Amino acid sequence: MDARQVILEERFVRLEGEVRTDPATFTDGSHALPDGLSASFERIINEQRNYELIIFDLPKVPSKNCTETIIRVSSFLDALMSSSELVRAFRISGRNSSLSPLIVKFTTIARRNELIASSSEE
């Protein structure tokens, strides 16, 4: 073996040892995110969830348009809303297909909170 090959093999063995002892590497070979990146990622996910609302036990109506459904619900709660204030609305299929949860993402956290406050008053 020439000197360069020996050096490369030594580096390889050293790096292999570091990977095995690195707590961010799991036994299945997957890697965890570094603490700072993991915290940033978690914060971004949580901020996005602030715009969303999950409505349970809301029966399906003849209209399959979930945006229309949430507008009707907001009207019933005296929190008038337009479709432009909603990013998206959809249902998640569950065990009971007639009561599957409705997921709504609003354009602002304030509008989401208004709907929550209106539902508390009813």
FENSUL-V532900 format. One record per pair of residues at least 4 apart in sequence whose C-alpha atoms are under 6 Angstrom apart, sorted by the first residue. I is the first residue (numbers start at 1). GAP is how many residues later the second one is. D is the distance in whole Angstrom. If there is no record, write none. Layout:
# FENSUL-V532900
i:I gap:GAP d:D
i:I gap:GAP d:D
This chain:
# FENSUL-V532900
i:12 gap:4 d:6
i:18 gap:4 d:6
i:24 gap:7 d:6
i:24 gap:8 d:5
i:25 gap:5 d:6
i:25 gap:6 d:5
i:26 gap:4 d:6
i:33 gap:5 d:5
i:34 gap:4 d:6
i:51 gap:54 d:6
i:51 gap:55 d:5
i:51 gap:58 d:5
i:52 gap:52 d:5
i:52 gap:53 d:4
i:53 gap:50 d:6
i:53 gap:51 d:5
i:54 gap:48 d:6
i:54 gap:49 d:5
i:55 gap:46 d:6
i:55 gap:47 d:5
i:56 gap:45 d:5
i:57 gap:42 d:5
i:58 gap:41 d:6
i:59 gap:39 d:6
i:59 gap:40 d:5
i:60 gap:38 d:6
i:66 gap:23 d:5
i:66 gap:24 d:6
i:67 gap:22 d:5
i:71 gap:10 d:6
i:74 gap:5 d:5
i:74 gap:6 d:6
i:75 gap:4 d:6
i:75 gap:5 d:5
i:77 gap:41 d:6
i:85 gap:21 d:6
i:85 gap:22 d:5
i:86 gap:19 d:6
i:86 gap:20 d:4
i:86 gap:21 d:6
i:87 gap:18 d:5
i:87 gap:19 d:5
i:87 gap:20 d:6
i:88 gap:16 d:6
i:88 gap:17 d:5
i:89 gap:14 d:6
i:89 gap:15 d:4
i:90 gap:12 d:6
i:90 gap:13 d:5
i:91 gap:10 d:6
i:91 gap:11 d:4
i:91 gap:12 d:6
i:92 gap:8 d:6
i:92 gap:9 d:6
i:93 gap:7 d:5
i:94 gap:6 d:5
